[in-house]
């Protein structure tokens, strides 16, 4: 838990990660079932990171290890990545005549900043960022392309620096859309 954001509201996905950490602790024998139930109940009632901290302060921090670079290549097909996955410090996306959709909302970040290098030709790229994340698209070299961002340029969350070349392509960066229980 980061003490920098004690007053920041916690999301449902982040609560689930804390519950998963408690589940790991009970399976390792660090907590009894009674302690586990009490802590899970407290975590689910918490609204901020500061309220969650007492439930995990005495547990070891899980270290996230991610490769420094992940290359995603796509040729004339649709590629979609979503769910729980570890985001590297540098993500390289190369696509030709295809569609790439990457959802970061449930991802685990190993660093406070992520560099995304794009190389897109006649393609569409959609990046869905977690709440509070920021994106800088000023380093994209667009040729006959549409580049749109619906996210904040600065803030307290994970910072995405998106650069590269896009030719005859569309790039969209946005937050997750929500309506009642649906997410897309």
Beta strands, then each sheet from edge to edge (+ up, - down):
strand 1: 69-75
strand 2: 78-81
strand 3: 86-87
strand 4: 90-96
strand 5: 99-103
strand 6: 108-109
strand 7: 113-121
strand 8: 124-129
strand 9: 134-143
strand 10: 146-149
strand 11: 159-167
strand 12: 170-175
strand 13: 178-179
strand 14: 182-183
sheet 1: 1+ 4+ 7+ 11+ 9+
sheet 2: 2+ 5+ 8+ 12+ 10+
sheet 3: 3+ 6+
sheet 4: 13+ 14-
end
